[in-house]
Amino acid sequence: MLDEMARLCFVLTQRRLRLIKENGRLEDALPKHMDNYANWIDAQVQKEQDTAMTKLNDAAALDRIAVLVDQMKGTPVEDCATAIDRVLNNIENVFAGSTDALEMLLADNTLTKLYIATDACDRSKFIHHLAHSKPNLRILKVGASTGESTASMLKDLILLSSAGDSYR
């Protein structure tokens, strides 16, 4: 459900960004991170294989998103769905500069709930596979939080050799 919702949000985000560009609500030069995000959204939509999803009109896509958000209430991914929905609903104002993305996600403790939800997931297999496929992987932690999320991920980065020695 969350995957379908996110993919629908990619499609709608791309449409909304295109529309505000056409209406002149975007500055000519976006900050690099915003430009990167818009390019990433474009890449996600371009990779979308479900053409029925990309052909949905906005009203139908929004209706489907509302149904999915409702179905995810009370599940472990409820807060992820809320955060994605909040970004979609505010994307024009974020890109126009009238809404701060971080403040938007901090409202109603959405970001905190998102951290709690993602920390509850077992990421160990993913981290082990990532470390194995990228043995020279470097981690940069940027942020002002307590570092609990980072610490829980870093413990999974310890690789064990066949002899049982650990590498950091």
C-alpha positions in Angstrom: 0.0 0.0 0.0 2.7 2.5 1.0 4.6 1.7 -2.3 1.5 2.4 -4.4 0.8 5.6 -2.5 4.4 6.8 -2.9 4.4 6.1 -6.6 1.1 8.0 -7.0 2.6 10.9 -5.1 5.6 10.9 -7.4 3.3 11.3 -10.4 1.3 14.1 -8.8 4.4 15.9 -7.5 5.9 15.9 -11.0 2.6 17.4 -12.4 2.4 20.0 -9.6 6.0 21.1 -10.1 5.6 21.3 -13.8 2.5 23.5 -13.3 4.1 25.9 -10.8 7.0 26.2 -13.2 4.7 27.1 -16.1 2.8 29.6 -13.9 6.1 31.3 -12.9 5.8 30.5 -9.2 9.2 29.0 -9.2 12.4 30.9 -9.0 14.6 30.5 -12.0 17.4 29.0 -10.0 16.3 26.6 -7.3 18.7 25.7 -4.5 20.7 22.6 -5.6 18.9 20.2 -3.2 15.5 21.3 -4.5 16.7 20.9 -8.1 18.0 17.4 -7.2 14.7 16.5 -5.6 12.8 17.6 -8.7 15.1 15.6 -10.9 14.8 12.5 -8.6 11.0 12.8 -8.8 11.2 12.9 -12.6 13.4 9.8 -12.6 11.0 7.9 -10.4 8.0 8.8 -12.7 10.1 7.9 -15.8 10.8 4.4 -14.3 7.1 3.8 -13.5 6.0 0.7 -15.3 2.3 1.0 -14.4 1.1 3.2 -17.2 -2.5 3.2 -15.8 -1.1 4.9 -12.7 0.6 7.6 -14.7 -2.5 8.2 -16.8 -4.8 8.7 -13.8 -6.2 12.2 -13.6 -5.4 14.2 -10.5 -8.8 13.7 -8.9 -8.7 10.0 -9.3 -5.1 9.8 -8.0 -5.9 11.9 -5.0 -9.0 9.7 -4.2 -6.8 6.6 -4.4 -4.2 8.2 -2.1 -6.9 9.1 0.4 -8.2 5.5 0.4 -4.6 4.1 0.9 -3.9 6.6 3.7 -7.1 5.5 5.4 -6.2 1.8 5.0 -2.8 2.4 6.5 -4.2 3.9 9.7 -3.3 1.9 12.7 -0.5 0.0 10.8 3.3 0.4 11.4 3.5 2.5 8.2 0.8 5.0 9.2 3.3 7.7 10.0 5.3 7.2 6.8 2.0 7.6 4.8 1.2 10.7 6.8 4.6 12.3 6.0 4.4 11.4 2.3 0.9 12.9 2.1 1.9 16.0 3.9 4.8 16.6 1.5 2.5 16.1 -1.5 -0.1 18.5 -0.1 2.5 21.2 0.5 4.9 20.6 -2.4 3.9 23.8 -4.3 4.5 26.0 -1.3 7.8 24.3 -0.4 9.1 24.8 -3.9 7.8 28.4 -4.0 9.6 29.1 -0.8 6.5 30.0 1.3 6.6 26.8 3.4 9.7 25.4 5.1 9.9 21.6 4.6 11.4 20.9 8.0 8.8 23.0 9.8 6.1 21.3 7.9 7.3 17.8 8.9 7.9 18.9 12.5 4.3 20.0 12.9 2.2 17.5 14.9 5.4 15.6 15.5 5.2 14.0 12.1 9.0 13.8 11.7 9.5 12.3 15.2 6.8 9.7 14.5 8.5 8.9 11.1 11.8 8.4 12.9 10.2 6.1 15.4 8.5 4.1 12.7 11.7 3.6 10.7 13.7 2.8 13.8 11.2 0.0 14.5 12.1 -1.7 11.2 14.7 -4.3 11.1 17.3 -2.8 8.7 20.1 -5.2 9.5 19.9 -7.4 6.4 19.8 -4.3 4.2 22.8 -2.8 6.0 24.7 -6.0 5.8 24.0 -6.4 2.1 24.9 -2.7 1.5 28.2 -3.1 3.4 29.1 -6.3 1.6 28.4 -4.8 -1.8 30.3 -1.6 -0.9 33.2 -2.6 1.3 34.7 0.9 1.1 31.4 2.5 2.2 31.8 5.7 4.2 29.1 7.0 6.4 28.5 10.7 7.0 26.1 11.6 9.8 24.6 15.1 9.4 22.0 16.3 11.8 21.1 17.6 15.2 19.3 14.7 16.6 20.5 12.5 19.4 22.0 10.1 16.9 20.0 7.1 18.1 18.9 6.2 14.5 22.5 6.5 13.3 23.8 4.3 16.2 21.3 1.6 15.5 22.4 1.5 11.8 26.1 1.6 12.6 26.0 -1.5 14.8 24.8 -3.4 11.7 27.8 -2.3 9.7 30.2 -4.5 11.5 31.3 -7.1 9.0 32.4 -10.5 10.2 35.0 -12.3 8.3 35.0 -16.1 8.0 37.3 -16.3 11.0 34.9 -14.2 13.1 37.1 -11.1 13.1 35.2 -7.9 12.9 36.0 -5.0 10.5 34.9 -1.4 10.9 
